[in-house]
Amino acid sequence: MNVLEWVEDNSIIAIVRLDDLSSSVDLAKALRDGGVTTIEFTLTNPDATEAIAKVRDALGDSVCVGAGSTITPKQVEEVVDCGAQFVVSPVTKRDVIETCHNHDIPTIPGAYTPSEIQIAWEMDVTAVKVFPARNLGASYIKDVLAPLPHLRLIPTGGINVKNIADFIEAGVFAVGVGGALCNPQTIAERDWSAISKSAEALREAIS
C-alpha cells in the first residue's frame, strides 16, 4: 500500500506537536494500538527528525510517519534523510512542493480559501491541508467540494470525537487530529492506555 492509499484507508493523521519527544516511540505504539497508524511529527520541535527516524526503525511498516510544519526546502531534505514518508506544511510554497517532487515524496500543503486550495492542488500535490479548520466546520468542506469534487482535502484544527464523523461525511480525504489524540499532559504522565483509548474512540466515531 502506498502512502496515498494508506492515508485514505486510515482516515486519521495524528499530529504530534510537543515540546518533549523523548517518548515518541511509546506514543506511536499507543496510537497504533488504538487504530491510528498515520503519524505526523511537526518540525516545531527540533527533535522531530530524530523522532521520525526512531519510530520508523522501531515500528517499521506498521505505521506511516510524516513530517509536519515543513516550510523550507532544506527541511524537506532533512526529513527525507530521516525517513519521513510524507511532508505536510501549514502553507503553500512552490519551492517546498518542488523539492518534495524532486525526492518523489508525497506533499500536503496548507491552504484556506477555495482559490488557495485549488491553486495548491494544481501544483500536483497529494492532498491539501485545510488549515486552520477549527472555525470552519464540516459544512465548509462540503461547500468547497460541491463545485470542486476532484479535491483531496485534509482539514486540520479543532477536530475531535464529537465532530469527526461530520467531517468524514462531508467528503474529506482524511483529517488531521492533534490535541484530541496527543494530549501533552497525558503523554507526560505516560498514560499510554489513555492515548490508545482516545485513538479507539475516534476510530469508532467514524466506523
Backbone as ProteinMPNN parsed JSONL, in Angstrom:
{"seq_chain_A": "MNVLEWVEDNSIIAIVRLDDLSSSVDLAKALRDGGVTTIEFTLTNPDATEAIAKVRDALGDSVCVGAGSTITPKQVEEVVDCGAQFVVSPVTKRDVIETCHNHDIPTIPGAYTPSEIQIAWEMDVTAVKVFPARNLGASYIKDVLAPLPHLRLIPTGGINVKNIADFIEAGVFAVGVGGALCNPQTIAERDWSAISKSAEALREAIS", "coords_chain_A": {"N_chain_A": [[0.842, -1.196, 0.0], [0.664, 2.169, -0.962], [1.6, 5.514, 0.182], [-0.482, 7.345, -0.294], [-2.758, 5.664, -0.495], [-2.626, 4.544, 2.031], [-3.048, 6.713, 3.816], [-5.636, 7.485, 3.06], [-7.046, 5.147, 3.633], [-6.701, 4.889, 6.39], [-7.704, 7.284, 7.366], [-7.323, 9.058, 9.55], [-4.922, 11.34, 10.64], [-2.562, 11.51, 13.051], [-1.41, 14.256, 14.736], [1.544, 15.199, 16.034], [2.59, 17.494, 18.113], [4.732, 18.543, 20.187], [6.613, 19.661, 23.077], [8.404, 17.966, 24.172], [9.829, 15.156, 22.905], [10.781, 12.75, 23.753], [9.455, 10.415, 24.33], [8.555, 9.389, 21.955], [8.445, 6.933, 20.527], [7.004, 5.217, 22.233], [4.615, 6.656, 22.301], [3.842, 6.524, 19.609], [3.437, 3.766, 19.396], [1.244, 3.476, 21.12], [-0.708, 4.96, 19.787], [-0.875, 3.49, 17.421], [-1.747, 1.026, 18.458], [-4.271, 1.771, 19.171], [-5.473, 2.034, 16.778], [-4.836, 4.141, 15.078], [-2.729, 4.801, 12.613], [-1.284, 6.54, 11.051], [1.026, 8.999, 11.369], [2.153, 12.208, 12.217], [4.938, 14.11, 12.828], [5.675, 17.27, 13.968], [7.832, 19.858, 12.776], [8.179, 21.923, 14.502], [9.386, 21.243, 16.765], [12.776, 20.758, 17.257], [13.731, 18.203, 17.56], [12.219, 16.549, 16.056], [12.967, 15.265, 13.655], [14.691, 13.267, 14.547], [12.873, 11.823, 16.087], [11.143, 10.875, 14.102], [12.866, 9.15, 12.707], [13.433, 7.269, 14.731], [10.901, 6.161, 15.292], [10.225, 5.068, 12.821], [12.215, 3.134, 12.648], [11.649, 1.532, 14.88], [8.96, 0.708, 14.617], [8.508, 0.095, 11.998], [6.798, -1.04, 9.114], [4.298, -0.927, 10.265], [3.271, 1.493, 10.78], [2.716, 4.723, 9.271], [4.769, 7.378, 8.737], [5.16, 10.858, 8.909], [6.351, 14.258, 8.271], [5.549, 17.345, 9.718], [4.677, 20.91, 9.585], [6.535, 21.828, 7.766], [8.434, 24.08, 6.102], [10.494, 24.96, 4.49], [12.765, 24.267, 1.738], [15.16, 23.115, 2.651], [14.376, 21.882, 5.024], [12.752, 19.903, 3.963], [14.691, 18.297, 2.721], [16.01, 17.411, 5.013], [14.038, 15.915, 6.381], [13.509, 13.926, 4.566], [15.93, 12.581, 4.607], [15.804, 11.469, 7.159], [13.892, 9.599, 6.947], [11.164, 10.191, 6.62], [7.858, 9.695, 5.384], [5.954, 11.232, 4.195], [5.227, 14.709, 3.574], [4.085, 17.556, 5.252], [2.721, 20.834, 5.221], [1.881, 23.99, 6.737], [1.318, 25.962, 5.007], [1.256, 27.036, 1.514], [3.944, 26.61, -0.493], [5.827, 27.009, -3.306], [8.549, 26.259, -3.68], [8.981, 24.398, -1.676], [7.154, 22.388, -2.367], [8.17, 21.66, -4.896], [10.658, 20.65, -4.162], [9.858, 18.41, -2.737], [8.714, 16.977, -4.855], [11.031, 16.484, -6.319], [12.225, 14.617, -4.728], [10.425, 12.651, -4.811], [8.423, 12.375, -2.845], [5.358, 12.28, -1.122], [3.405, 15.241, -0.846], [1.723, 17.595, 1.187], [0.38, 20.502, 1.164], [-0.692, 23.475, 2.981], [-3.777, 25.3, 2.923], [-6.483, 27.719, 2.716], [-8.755, 29.244, 1.663], [-11.152, 28.626, -1.042], [-9.931, 29.381, -3.508], [-7.195, 29.424, -2.822], [-6.87, 26.742, -2.115], [-7.403, 25.389, -4.55], [-5.354, 26.43, -6.186], [-3.119, 25.394, -4.87], [-3.621, 22.667, -5.264], [-3.275, 22.445, -8.023], [-0.564, 22.357, -8.26], [0.21, 19.797, -8.384], [-0.027, 18.149, -6.049], [-0.298, 15.806, -3.277], [-2.492, 15.934, -1.537], [-4.557, 18.492, -0.034], [-4.082, 20.375, 2.826], [-6.518, 21.693, 4.796], [-6.415, 24.476, 6.552], [-6.386, 26.923, 9.152], [-8.87, 24.741, 10.397], [-10.546, 24.937, 12.515], [-12.555, 26.908, 13.054], [-14.116, 26.666, 10.842], [-15.65, 24.35, 10.269], [-17.472, 21.337, 9.317], [-19.313, 21.876, 7.336], [-18.171, 23.793, 5.718], [-16.203, 22.367, 4.329], [-17.843, 20.658, 2.868], [-19.156, 22.555, 1.277], [-17.029, 23.563, -0.243], [-16.24, 21.298, -1.677], [-18.442, 20.824, -3.254], [-18.499, 22.373, -5.752], [-15.966, 21.668, -6.472], [-15.207, 18.82, -6.705], [-13.062, 17.17, -7.231], [-10.995, 17.522, -5.504], [-8.693, 16.518, -2.91], [-9.069, 16.731, 0.377], [-7.748, 17.609, 3.573], [-8.778, 18.495, 6.421], [-7.657, 20.287, 9.281], [-7.318, 20.969, 12.7], [-9.016, 21.562, 15.582], [-10.541, 19.249, 15.42], [-12.31, 16.532, 16.74], [-13.613, 13.825, 18.79], [-16.305, 14.391, 18.831], [-16.967, 15.767, 16.496], [-15.76, 14.566, 14.327], [-17.018, 12.657, 12.699], [-18.797, 14.197, 11.227], [-17.079, 15.621, 9.564], [-15.971, 13.533, 8.062], [-18.252, 12.598, 6.752], [-18.719, 14.802, 5.2], [-17.046, 14.503, 3.113], [-14.239, 14.467, 3.199], [-10.776, 13.679, 2.502], [-9.076, 12.783, 4.435], [-8.49, 13.406, 7.953], [-6.761, 15.701, 10.092], [-5.656, 15.293, 13.352], [-4.913, 16.701, 16.415], [-4.63, 17.754, 19.451], [-6.781, 16.25, 20.495], [-5.904, 13.703, 20.352], [-3.193, 13.603, 21.08], [-2.624, 14.547, 23.828], [-0.72, 16.695, 25.771], [-0.395, 16.537, 28.61], [-1.327, 13.974, 29.257], [0.538, 12.464, 27.87], [2.881, 13.261, 29.151], [2.443, 12.052, 31.568], [2.725, 9.509, 30.805], [0.629, 7.831, 30.172], [-0.232, 5.539, 28.422], [-2.299, 3.835, 27.776], [-4.519, 5.465, 27.909], [-4.053, 7.117, 25.719], [-4.283, 5.248, 23.645], [-6.972, 4.587, 23.981], [-8.195, 7.007, 23.313], [-7.567, 7.112, 20.624], [-8.944, 4.846, 19.746], [-11.563, 5.664, 20.274], [-11.925, 7.721, 18.429], [-11.732, 6.29, 16.05], [-13.909, 4.586, 16.32], [-15.937, 6.445, 16.176], [-16.142, 6.999, 13.513], [-16.703, 4.668, 12.319]], "CA_chain_A": [[0.0, 0.0, 0.0], [1.447, 3.39, -0.979], [1.226, 6.491, 1.203], [-1.799, 7.882, -0.625], [-3.754, 4.669, -0.108], [-2.544, 4.367, 3.49], [-3.704, 7.851, 4.478], [-7.07, 7.406, 2.78], [-7.6, 3.986, 4.316], [-6.686, 5.125, 7.838], [-8.588, 8.45, 7.542], [-6.912, 9.959, 10.634], [-3.494, 11.62, 10.817], [-2.265, 12.017, 14.394], [-0.422, 15.326, 14.658], [2.317, 15.248, 17.278], [3.245, 18.793, 18.29], [5.083, 18.505, 21.597], [7.899, 20.226, 23.464], [9.266, 16.848, 24.557], [9.579, 13.993, 22.05], [11.576, 11.627, 24.243], [8.615, 9.215, 24.381], [7.921, 9.306, 20.638], [8.182, 5.544, 20.133], [5.894, 4.735, 23.063], [3.42, 7.354, 21.835], [3.465, 5.942, 18.317], [2.891, 2.428, 19.669], [-0.077, 3.634, 21.715], [-1.606, 5.389, 18.713], [-1.059, 2.326, 16.55], [-2.569, 0.023, 19.157], [-5.638, 2.273, 19.184], [-6.001, 2.026, 15.42], [-4.389, 5.288, 14.287], [-1.4, 4.364, 12.163], [-0.625, 7.6, 10.293], [1.513, 9.899, 12.424], [2.909, 13.368, 11.721], [5.717, 14.834, 13.824], [5.887, 18.611, 13.431], [9.188, 20.379, 12.91], [8.238, 22.967, 15.515], [10.36, 20.707, 17.724], [13.979, 20.381, 16.512], [13.991, 16.764, 17.717], [11.235, 15.802, 15.266], [13.611, 14.375, 12.683], [15.16, 12.107, 15.308], [11.683, 11.058, 16.461], [10.688, 10.173, 12.895], [13.796, 8.046, 12.451], [13.279, 6.256, 15.781], [9.618, 5.48, 15.124], [10.323, 4.235, 11.617], [13.077, 1.993, 12.963], [11.03, 0.679, 15.892], [7.637, 0.188, 14.255], [8.535, -0.376, 10.616], [5.657, -0.827, 8.225], [3.014, -0.924, 10.974], [2.822, 2.878, 10.806], [3.179, 5.612, 8.194], [5.259, 8.515, 9.516], [5.497, 12.025, 8.117], [6.855, 15.464, 8.924], [4.658, 18.485, 9.594], [5.24, 22.256, 9.758], [7.696, 21.891, 6.881], [8.236, 25.341, 5.381], [11.645, 25.302, 3.652], [13.343, 23.135, 1.011], [16.165, 22.474, 3.495], [13.673, 20.983, 5.928], [12.344, 18.727, 3.179], [15.889, 17.459, 2.597], [16.295, 16.82, 6.32], [13.064, 14.884, 6.753], [13.718, 12.798, 3.64], [17.099, 11.852, 5.117], [15.487, 10.738, 8.393], [12.944, 8.528, 6.644], [9.757, 10.615, 6.561], [7.145, 9.116, 4.244], [5.172, 12.294, 3.578], [5.567, 16.038, 4.068], [2.932, 18.426, 5.436], [3.059, 22.223, 5.514], [0.699, 24.797, 7.056], [1.172, 26.947, 3.936], [1.605, 26.554, 0.177], [5.167, 27.219, -1.002], [6.233, 26.278, -4.501], [9.874, 25.651, -3.562], [8.831, 23.216, -0.82], [6.471, 21.368, -3.165], [9.093, 21.199, -5.934], [11.679, 19.813, -3.522], [9.198, 17.131, -2.48], [8.619, 16.289, -6.146], [12.377, 16.03, -6.68], [12.521, 13.436, -3.905], [9.316, 11.711, -5.006], [7.762, 12.165, -1.56], [4.046, 12.93, -1.104], [3.397, 16.547, -0.195], [0.388, 18.08, 1.561], [0.482, 21.899, 1.581], [-1.856, 24.039, 3.655], [-4.492, 26.397, 2.278], [-7.666, 28.086, 3.489], [-9.893, 29.612, 0.82], [-11.283, 27.788, -2.238], [-8.915, 29.745, -4.509], [-5.892, 28.943, -2.334], [-6.875, 25.279, -2.173], [-7.306, 24.985, -5.941], [-4.01, 26.78, -6.652], [-2.212, 24.392, -4.304], [-3.902, 21.389, -5.924], [-2.732, 22.486, -9.376], [0.883, 22.129, -8.19], [0.396, 18.352, -8.411], [0.223, 17.701, -4.684], [-1.015, 14.597, -2.883], [-3.758, 16.412, -0.958], [-4.406, 19.842, 0.511], [-4.458, 20.524, 4.226], [-7.357, 22.871, 5.023], [-5.93, 24.909, 7.866], [-6.957, 26.203, 10.295], [-10.271, 24.345, 10.179], [-11.252, 24.991, 13.802], [-13.758, 27.733, 12.999], [-14.791, 26.481, 9.554], [-16.664, 23.311, 10.392], [-17.619, 20.368, 8.233], [-20.117, 22.452, 6.26], [-17.251, 24.496, 4.814], [-15.612, 21.342, 3.469], [-18.899, 20.23, 1.949], [-19.396, 23.643, 0.333], [-15.885, 23.637, -1.163], [-16.224, 20.113, -2.545], [-19.594, 20.812, -4.161], [-18.065, 22.757, -7.091], [-14.592, 21.19, -6.705], [-15.226, 17.461, -6.157], [-11.811, 16.464, -7.535], [-10.0, 17.811, -4.472], [-8.491, 15.683, -1.722], [-8.916, 17.697, 1.456], [-7.434, 17.1, 4.907], [-8.957, 19.569, 7.399], [-6.853, 20.123, 10.492], [-7.548, 22.002, 13.707], [-10.303, 21.516, 16.265], [-11.291, 18.023, 15.132], [-12.332, 15.66, 17.91], [-14.546, 12.699, 18.706], [-17.672, 14.891, 18.671], [-17.261, 16.296, 15.153], [-15.004, 13.895, 13.271], [-17.941, 11.991, 11.771], [-19.344, 15.227, 10.344], [-16.062, 15.909, 8.546], [-15.88, 12.37, 7.176], [-19.463, 12.598, 5.932], [-18.646, 15.938, 4.271], [-16.286, 14.074, 1.946], [-12.799, 14.683, 3.316], [-9.864, 12.583, 2.17], [-8.634, 12.358, 5.77], [-8.493, 14.526, 8.893], [-5.612, 15.801, 10.983], [-6.122, 15.44, 14.74], [-3.805, 16.97, 17.317], [-4.86, 17.679, 20.891], [-7.737, 15.208, 20.867], [-5.174, 12.426, 20.376], [-1.869, 13.701, 21.705], [-2.696, 15.486, 24.937], [0.602, 16.774, 26.401], [-0.418, 16.086, 30.0], [-1.445, 12.515, 29.242], [1.823, 11.926, 27.41], [3.853, 13.492, 30.229], [2.166, 11.04, 32.592], [2.993, 8.213, 30.156], [-0.596, 7.036, 30.258], [-0.366, 5.079, 27.036], [-3.62, 3.23, 27.586], [-5.451, 6.567, 27.642], [-3.801, 7.524, 24.331], [-4.89, 4.216, 22.801], [-8.433, 4.703, 24.099], [-8.6, 8.183, 22.544], [-7.492, 6.709, 19.218], [-10.051, 3.917, 19.516], [-12.813, 6.429, 20.278], [-12.015, 8.422, 17.149], [-11.999, 5.289, 15.012], [-15.297, 4.124, 16.498], [-16.843, 7.528, 15.782], [-16.289, 7.038, 12.049], [-16.877, 3.292, 11.813]], "C_chain_A": [[0.883, 1.255, 0.0], [0.9, 4.399, 0.033], [-0.169, 7.051, 0.955], [-2.906, 6.934, -0.176], [-3.794, 4.498, 1.402], [-3.308, 5.471, 4.213], [-5.213, 7.79, 4.275], [-7.721, 6.268, 3.556], [-7.696, 4.22, 5.818], [-7.564, 6.297, 8.251], [-8.113, 9.477, 8.572], [-5.39, 10.097, 10.644], [-3.312, 12.198, 12.216], [-1.144, 13.046, 14.281], [0.256, 15.482, 16.011], [3.09, 16.564, 17.319], [3.533, 18.947, 19.781], [6.422, 19.181, 21.851], [8.909, 19.13, 23.778], [8.898, 15.622, 23.726], [10.357, 12.759, 22.5], [10.786, 10.32, 24.292], [7.939, 8.945, 23.031], [7.584, 7.879, 20.225], [7.017, 4.979, 20.932], [4.58, 5.37, 22.631], [2.921, 6.75, 20.523], [2.871, 4.548, 18.488], [1.469, 2.525, 20.212], [-1.104, 4.05, 20.668], [-1.907, 4.219, 17.784], [-1.967, 1.294, 17.189], [-4.024, 0.45, 19.24], [-6.245, 2.384, 17.799], [-5.66, 3.227, 14.563], [-2.938, 5.049, 13.882], [-0.7, 5.36, 11.237], [-0.258, 8.704, 11.273], [2.399, 10.983, 11.815], [3.615, 14.041, 12.896], [6.06, 16.21, 13.257], [7.293, 19.122, 13.734], [9.269, 21.597, 13.817], [9.134, 22.53, 16.673], [11.584, 20.252, 16.936], [14.33, 18.9, 16.604], [13.056, 15.91, 16.853], [11.881, 14.838, 14.28], [14.133, 13.107, 13.364], [13.99, 11.214, 15.697], [11.165, 10.256, 15.271], [11.561, 8.955, 12.629], [13.615, 6.916, 13.466], [11.981, 5.465, 15.603], [9.648, 4.579, 13.894], [11.134, 2.973, 11.902], [12.383, 1.014, 13.901], [9.757, -0.005, 15.409], [7.525, -0.237, 12.794], [7.286, -0.041, 9.831], [4.307, -0.883, 8.933], [2.449, 0.484, 11.116], [3.348, 3.603, 9.572], [3.519, 6.936, 8.865], [5.678, 9.666, 8.609], [5.991, 13.175, 8.962], [5.902, 16.623, 8.662], [5.374, 19.799, 9.833], [6.517, 22.435, 8.943], [7.538, 23.11, 5.979], [9.428, 25.762, 4.521], [12.135, 24.068, 2.896], [14.393, 22.385, 1.845], [15.51, 21.498, 4.465], [13.184, 19.735, 5.199], [13.512, 17.767, 3.052], [16.157, 16.715, 3.901], [15.323, 15.7, 6.652], [13.126, 13.681, 5.81], [14.862, 11.937, 4.152], [16.766, 11.023, 6.35], [14.401, 9.692, 8.173], [11.485, 8.905, 6.622], [9.112, 10.09, 5.28], [6.205, 10.098, 3.562], [5.527, 13.609, 4.253], [4.311, 16.902, 4.114], [3.418, 19.828, 5.764], [1.788, 22.986, 5.864], [0.393, 25.819, 5.962], [1.507, 26.285, 2.594], [2.818, 27.324, -0.319], [5.682, 26.376, -2.165], [7.585, 25.588, -4.331], [9.84, 24.4, -2.68], [8.203, 22.069, -1.616], [7.413, 20.801, -4.229], [10.192, 20.321, -5.351], [11.108, 18.445, -3.176], [9.084, 16.322, -3.776], [9.974, 15.725, -6.552], [12.765, 14.769, -5.928], [11.413, 12.385, -3.989], [8.653, 11.36, -3.676], [6.431, 12.904, -1.563], [4.069, 14.232, -0.314], [1.969, 17.042, 0.008], [0.525, 19.515, 2.05], [-0.798, 22.376, 2.252], [-2.459, 25.196, 2.886], [-5.8, 26.615, 3.03], [-8.891, 28.36, 2.623], [-9.993, 28.669, -0.385], [-10.228, 28.097, -3.3], [-7.538, 29.227, -4.097], [-5.795, 27.426, -2.453], [-6.689, 24.8, -3.606], [-5.917, 25.279, -6.515], [-2.996, 25.775, -6.134], [-2.375, 23.06, -5.025], [-3.272, 21.326, -7.307], [-1.214, 22.36, -9.417], [1.209, 20.643, -8.091], [0.78, 17.807, -7.034], [-0.628, 16.472, -4.363], [-2.417, 14.919, -2.368], [-3.507, 17.818, -0.457], [-4.915, 19.857, 1.949], [-5.275, 21.806, 4.369], [-7.095, 23.331, 6.449], [-5.967, 26.428, 7.967], [-8.453, 25.944, 10.088], [-11.141, 24.509, 11.416], [-12.569, 25.76, 13.717], [-14.544, 27.583, 11.702], [-15.924, 25.472, 9.637], [-16.778, 22.448, 9.157], [-18.41, 20.942, 7.062], [-19.254, 23.202, 5.257], [-16.63, 23.519, 3.826], [-16.636, 20.89, 2.421], [-19.15, 21.281, 0.88], [-18.265, 23.764, -0.685], [-15.924, 22.486, -2.161], [-17.391, 20.082, -3.532], [-19.197, 21.232, -5.58], [-16.687, 22.209, -7.47], [-14.437, 19.756, -6.18], [-13.947, 16.658, -6.391], [-10.763, 16.609, -6.426], [-9.898, 16.706, -3.426], [-8.163, 16.634, -0.577], [-8.668, 17.015, 2.8], [-7.576, 18.257, 5.902], [-8.216, 19.253, 8.691], [-7.114, 21.291, 11.435], [-8.933, 21.894, 14.299], [-11.129, 20.27, 16.009], [-11.16, 17.067, 16.31], [-13.404, 14.589, 17.739], [-15.983, 13.158, 18.467], [-17.994, 15.324, 17.244], [-16.574, 15.558, 14.014], [-15.917, 13.227, 12.248], [-18.532, 12.983, 10.78], [-18.364, 15.549, 9.214], [-15.938, 14.758, 7.552], [-17.074, 12.347, 6.223], [-19.462, 13.735, 4.913], [-17.801, 15.615, 3.047], [-14.795, 14.299, 2.011], [-12.02, 13.451, 2.868], [-9.353, 11.939, 3.453], [-8.766, 13.578, 6.671], [-7.204, 14.512, 9.7], [-6.097, 16.093, 12.391], [-4.919, 15.605, 15.661], [-4.136, 16.721, 18.768], [-5.81, 16.602, 21.337], [-7.086, 13.833, 20.93], [-3.913, 12.508, 21.221], [-1.859, 14.772, 22.783], [-1.358, 15.533, 25.679], [0.646, 16.255, 27.83], [-0.49, 14.565, 30.086], [-0.134, 11.873, 28.841], [2.883, 12.099, 28.481], [3.683, 12.475, 31.351], [2.394, 9.62, 32.082], [1.8, 7.263, 30.301], [-0.952, 6.549, 28.856], [-1.717, 4.417, 26.768], [-4.66, 4.294, 27.281], [-5.29, 7.07, 26.206], [-4.456, 6.53, 23.379], [-6.408, 4.315, 22.818], [-8.95, 5.903, 23.314], [-8.599, 7.859, 21.051], [-8.656, 5.786, 18.865], [-11.381, 4.659, 19.427], [-13.008, 7.169, 18.96], [-12.35, 7.451, 16.028], [-13.447, 4.802, 15.108], [-16.285, 5.187, 16.024], [-17.056, 7.587, 14.278], [-16.484, 5.649, 11.452], [-18.334, 3.038, 11.418]], "O_chain_A": [[1.753, 1.397, 0.86], [-0.134, 4.165, 0.659], [-0.951, 7.212, 1.892], [-3.877, 7.358, 0.451], [-4.864, 4.328, 1.986], [-4.111, 5.203, 5.107], [-5.979, 8.017, 5.211], [-8.827, 6.418, 4.075], [-8.663, 3.797, 6.452], [-8.109, 6.309, 9.355], [-8.467, 10.652, 8.472], [-4.665, 9.103, 10.655], [-3.852, 13.26, 12.527], [-0.059, 12.739, 13.788], [-0.376, 15.848, 17.002], [4.109, 16.724, 16.647], [2.688, 19.419, 20.541], [7.264, 19.267, 20.957], [10.117, 19.335, 23.665], [7.784, 15.109, 23.83], [10.565, 11.832, 21.717], [11.374, 9.238, 24.295], [6.869, 8.34, 22.983], [6.533, 7.646, 19.629], [6.136, 4.331, 20.368], [3.546, 4.701, 22.597], [1.727, 6.499, 20.356], [1.913, 4.19, 17.803], [0.593, 1.755, 19.817], [-2.231, 3.555, 20.661], [-3.057, 3.99, 17.409], [-2.856, 0.75, 16.534], [-4.916, -0.39, 19.365], [-7.401, 2.784, 17.654], [-6.139, 3.334, 13.434], [-2.035, 5.092, 14.718], [0.363, 5.057, 10.696], [-1.128, 9.276, 11.93], [3.28, 10.701, 11.003], [2.969, 14.489, 13.844], [6.665, 16.309, 12.19], [7.859, 18.857, 14.794], [10.317, 22.239, 13.896], [9.584, 23.359, 17.464], [11.449, 19.433, 16.027], [15.133, 18.399, 15.818], [13.102, 14.681, 16.917], [11.398, 13.722, 14.091], [14.026, 12.009, 12.816], [14.098, 9.989, 15.644], [10.792, 9.092, 15.417], [11.058, 7.865, 12.36], [13.641, 5.741, 13.099], [11.969, 4.243, 15.748], [9.15, 3.454, 13.931], [10.782, 1.883, 11.452], [12.511, -0.199, 13.738], [9.502, -1.161, 15.749], [6.54, -0.865, 12.405], [6.782, 1.081, 9.873], [3.269, -0.887, 8.27], [1.299, 0.661, 11.519], [4.293, 3.157, 8.922], [2.658, 7.552, 9.493], [6.448, 9.481, 7.667], [6.047, 13.095, 10.189], [5.497, 16.857, 7.523], [6.538, 19.814, 10.234], [7.456, 23.105, 9.373], [6.607, 23.168, 5.176], [9.38, 26.816, 3.885], [11.944, 22.944, 3.36], [14.501, 21.162, 1.753], [16.033, 20.408, 4.699], [13.203, 18.638, 5.757], [13.354, 16.562, 3.249], [16.491, 15.531, 3.891], [15.731, 14.65, 7.149], [12.83, 12.555, 6.21], [14.778, 10.709, 4.136], [17.379, 9.979, 6.571], [14.029, 8.977, 9.104], [10.629, 8.02, 6.605], [9.746, 10.048, 4.226], [5.711, 9.825, 2.468], [6.06, 13.626, 5.363], [3.563, 16.974, 3.138], [4.398, 20.002, 6.488], [0.719, 22.667, 5.343], [-0.655, 26.463, 5.98], [1.971, 25.146, 2.539], [2.748, 28.533, -0.541], [5.937, 25.181, -2.018], [7.759, 24.457, -4.783], [10.589, 23.452, -2.917], [8.66, 20.928, -1.547], [7.448, 19.589, -4.439], [10.61, 19.35, -5.982], [11.795, 17.432, -3.307], [9.333, 15.116, -3.781], [10.055, 14.611, -7.071], [13.537, 13.951, -6.427], [11.467, 11.357, -3.313], [8.356, 10.195, -3.41], [6.385, 14.064, -1.974], [4.678, 14.313, 0.753], [1.122, 16.926, -0.878], [0.764, 19.734, 3.238], [-1.855, 21.761, 2.109], [-1.741, 25.982, 2.269], [-6.183, 25.805, 3.874], [-9.948, 27.766, 2.835], [-9.024, 27.986, -0.713], [-9.688, 27.182, -3.922], [-6.807, 28.664, -4.911], [-4.757, 26.893, -2.845], [-5.893, 23.894, -3.852], [-5.367, 24.46, -7.252], [-2.109, 25.348, -6.875], [-1.389, 22.401, -5.357], [-2.787, 20.273, -7.722], [-0.634, 22.265, -10.499], [2.333, 20.266, -7.759], [1.777, 17.101, -6.883], [-1.563, 16.145, -5.094], [-3.394, 14.259, -2.722], [-2.368, 18.287, -0.455], [-6.025, 19.414, 2.24], [-4.77, 22.894, 4.089], [-7.489, 22.68, 7.417], [-5.631, 27.137, 7.018], [-9.195, 26.827, 9.658], [-12.344, 24.248, 11.37], [-13.585, 25.312, 14.25], [-15.528, 28.29, 11.485], [-17.022, 25.711, 9.135], [-16.253, 22.778, 8.093], [-18.201, 20.539, 5.918], [-19.575, 23.24, 4.069], [-16.54, 23.805, 2.632], [-16.317, 20.761, 1.239], [-19.337, 20.947, -0.29], [-18.514, 24.038, -1.859], [-15.67, 22.679, -3.35], [-17.326, 19.382, -4.542], [-19.523, 20.522, -6.531], [-16.284, 22.271, -8.631], [-13.615, 19.513, -5.297], [-13.771, 15.586, -5.812], [-9.761, 15.894, -6.418], [-10.885, 16.047, -3.1], [-7.105, 17.264, -0.566], [-9.279, 15.998, 3.127], [-6.591, 18.932, 6.196], [-8.158, 18.105, 9.131], [-7.13, 22.45, 11.02], [-9.925, 22.108, 13.603], [-12.311, 20.239, 16.35], [-10.064, 16.82, 16.813], [-14.019, 14.468, 16.68], [-16.795, 12.39, 17.951], [-19.148, 15.261, 16.82], [-16.787, 15.893, 12.848], [-15.617, 13.233, 11.054], [-18.745, 12.643, 9.616], [-18.762, 15.727, 8.063], [-15.813, 14.98, 6.348], [-16.915, 12.103, 5.027], [-20.125, 13.646, 3.88], [-17.825, 16.35, 2.06], [-14.137, 14.321, 0.971], [-12.538, 12.334, 2.858], [-9.215, 10.719, 3.545], [-9.116, 14.662, 6.205], [-6.628, 13.456, 9.959], [-6.863, 17.032, 12.604], [-4.022, 14.762, 15.688], [-3.951, 15.613, 19.272], [-5.675, 16.081, 22.444], [-7.655, 12.901, 21.499], [-3.604, 11.592, 21.984], [-1.165, 15.782, 22.662], [-0.903, 14.5, 26.171], [1.614, 15.605, 28.225], [0.206, 13.946, 30.891], [0.262, 10.853, 29.405], [3.695, 11.202, 28.706], [4.651, 12.085, 32.002], [2.271, 8.653, 32.833], [1.957, 6.063, 30.522], [-1.85, 7.079, 28.201], [-2.211, 4.446, 25.641], [-5.576, 4.065, 26.492], [-6.275, 7.411, 25.552], [-5.111, 6.929, 22.416], [-7.057, 4.147, 21.786], [-10.023, 5.834, 22.713], [-9.495, 8.265, 20.311], [-9.276, 5.931, 17.811], [-12.228, 4.321, 18.6], [-14.12, 7.236, 18.436], [-13.161, 7.76, 15.155], [-14.121, 4.63, 14.092], [-17.359, 4.854, 15.522], [-18.041, 8.16, 13.813], [-16.437, 5.473, 10.235], [-18.671, 1.942, 10.973]]}, "name": "protein", "num_of_chains": 1, "seq": "MNVLEWVEDNSIIAIVRLDDLSSSVDLAKALRDGGVTTIEFTLTNPDATEAIAKVRDALGDSVCVGAGSTITPKQVEEVVDCGAQFVVSPVTKRDVIETCHNHDIPTIPGAYTPSEIQIAWEMDVTAVKVFPARNLGASYIKDVLAPLPHLRLIPTGGINVKNIADFIEAGVFAVGVGGALCNPQTIAERDWSAISKSAEALREAIS"}
